[in-house]
Amino acid sequence: MEISHILNELGEDRSLYFNAVAPPIVQSSNFVFDSFDEIRKAFEDENSTYLYSRGKNPTIEILRKKLAALDGAEDALVFNSGASAIFCSVMANIKTGDHIISVERPYSWASRMFDNLLPRFGVTTTYINGTDISNFEAAIRPETRIIYLESPNSLTFELQDLEAVAKLAKLHNIITILDNSYCTPLYQQPLALGIDLSLQSATKYLGGHSDTVAGVLTGKEDMLQRIFFEQLLNNGSGISPFNAWLILRGLRTLPMRLAHITQTTNKVIGFLKAHPKIDKVLFPFSDDFPQLELAKKQMTGACGLFTIVLKSDSYSQIEKFTYALKHFLVAVSWGGHESLILPQAAGIGPENFDPANERHRMARMYVGFEDADFLIADLEQALEVL
């Protein structure tokens, strides 16, 4: 299915809404039935018709169809945050006594669930270096139920060999879940590589404007149906119609935005790699990235998120550099129109800062919609403080 058809036409029957070009926001909380037979069928299967917008809603339904098609999936669910997508995908597939294998340093709300919530219910987690398939093999137990992946991660960008992990997991009847927020379906197709469930923070590139929070989960229909009934309906974590509409709006320009950001990012990285005050640049498609060949094998591109390691032995210098920037905002997340920076030192504190620890000198950067020369000039003047 062509991406232009998915983004501009799939799921949109304009005859149902006055031939409007843009789908409406169906903000209604509930829906009327014309017969007992209709409402009985709705109670039997709330995902088959419109009953109550906590579950199925016309605006959200259009978005689900598009997101499933983008991932080459049978079905998609849309949540009120990426954290909700993580929580529901995991909780629907575990029981007391189960074991999870996770890549080390996953997204913070995934690790908090593994470390703080799940142990209360007798579920344990083993963290591994996911760059070596043998680490997965060594960590598998009889009670292992889930392998949780994040490829690339969003700071140092380690990858996992998704095809190899998926094959190993299927041999042991283990479910694989991948956080694909960094790549989006345009730059990586996890399900085609054998992954069972692909999730994303739609807050980022899919929405694209830093004005909504959402999460996406895609996979086979039977598994998504179970997650819909056991998790999404029970904990009320579905997206609102208005936010679904904002994600629909963002999808229209997704290919153009990623193409522009990619082009700009490559120019900015080229400048930074040559600058004497930059120790190194971490980016999956850099020539010196340790897993470059794997990145090229399973990703068709990388986009606006990368990390720099500053040549500085001073906490205060890193803070001065950060706030000398005029056009990079100090903030979390990525994927919107604005360029961002997030220094690791900000979360450490001056009393714990250790310049010998490379991670303390890292700053994650995101390139937005601005022109490359505009951003390079800003970086050049800010680096003068180091």
CORCORSUL-V209655 format. One record per backbone hydrogen bond with DSSP energy under -0.5 kcal/mol. CO is the residue of the C=O (numbers start at 0). NH is the residue of the N-H. Records with the same first field share a line. If there is no record, write none. Layout:
CO = NH + NH
This chain:
1 = 5
2 = 6
3 = 7
4 = 8 + 9
8 = 11
10 = 12
11 = 13
12 = 15
13 = 16 + 18
14 = 17
16 = 19
23 = 25
24 = 26
28 = 52
34 = 38
35 = 39
36 = 40
37 = 41
38 = 42
39 = 43
40 = 44
44 = 47
48 = 50
50 = 30
51 = 54 + 55
56 = 60
57 = 61
58 = 62
59 = 63
60 = 64
61 = 65
62 = 66
63 = 67
64 = 68
65 = 69
66 = 70
67 = 71 + 72
68 = 71
74 = 218
76 = 216
77 = 238
78 = 214
80 = 84
81 = 85
82 = 86
83 = 87
84 = 88
85 = 89
86 = 90
87 = 91
89 = 92
90 = 93
94 = 97
97 = 123
98 = 144 + 145
99 = 101 + 125
100 = 147
101 = 127
102 = 105
106 = 109 + 110
107 = 111
108 = 112
109 = 113
110 = 114
111 = 115 + 116
112 = 116 + 117
116 = 119
117 = 120 + 122
118 = 121
121 = 96
123 = 99
125 = 101
127 = 103 + 129
128 = 131
131 = 134 + 135
132 = 135 + 136
133 = 137
134 = 138
135 = 139
136 = 139
140 = 143
142 = 98
144 = 174
145 = 100 + 147
146 = 148 + 176
147 = 102
148 = 178
157 = 151 + 152
159 = 161
160 = 164
161 = 165
162 = 166
163 = 167
164 = 168
165 = 169
166 = 170
167 = 171
168 = 171 + 173
169 = 172
174 = 146
175 = 196
176 = 148
177 = 179 + 198
178 = 150
179 = 183
182 = 186
183 = 186 + 187
186 = 299 + 300
187 = 189
188 = 192
189 = 192 + 194
190 = 193
196 = 177
197 = 217
198 = 179
199 = 201 + 215
200 = 203
201 = 206
203 = 207
213 = 201 + 202
214 = 78
215 = 199
216 = 76
217 = 197
218 = 73 + 74
219 = 223
220 = 224
221 = 225
222 = 226
223 = 227
224 = 228
225 = 229
226 = 230 + 231
227 = 232
230 = 234
231 = 235 + 236
236 = 79
239 = 243
240 = 244
241 = 245
242 = 246
243 = 247
244 = 248
245 = 249
246 = 250
247 = 251
248 = 251 + 252
249 = 252
250 = 253
252 = 256
253 = 257
254 = 258
255 = 259
256 = 260
257 = 261
258 = 262
259 = 263
260 = 264
261 = 265
262 = 266
263 = 267
264 = 268
265 = 269
266 = 270
267 = 271
268 = 272
269 = 273
270 = 273
271 = 274
274 = 277
276 = 278 + 310
279 = 308
280 = 282
281 = 306
282 = 285
285 = 288
288 = 291
290 = 294
291 = 295
292 = 296
293 = 297
294 = 298
303 = 305 + 366
305 = 364
306 = 281
307 = 309 + 362
308 = 278 + 279
309 = 311
313 = 317
314 = 318
315 = 319
316 = 320
317 = 321
318 = 322
319 = 323
320 = 323 + 324
321 = 324
326 = 328
328 = 330 + 340
336 = 368
338 = 328
339 = 365
340 = 330
341 = 363
342 = 345
343 = 346
344 = 347 + 348
348 = 351 + 352
349 = 352
353 = 356
355 = 357
356 = 359 + 360
357 = 360
358 = 361
360 = 309
361 = 343 + 344
362 = 307
363 = 341
364 = 305
365 = 339 + 367
370 = 374
371 = 375
372 = 376
373 = 377
374 = 378
375 = 379
376 = 380
377 = 381
378 = 382
380 = 383
381 = 384
382 = 385
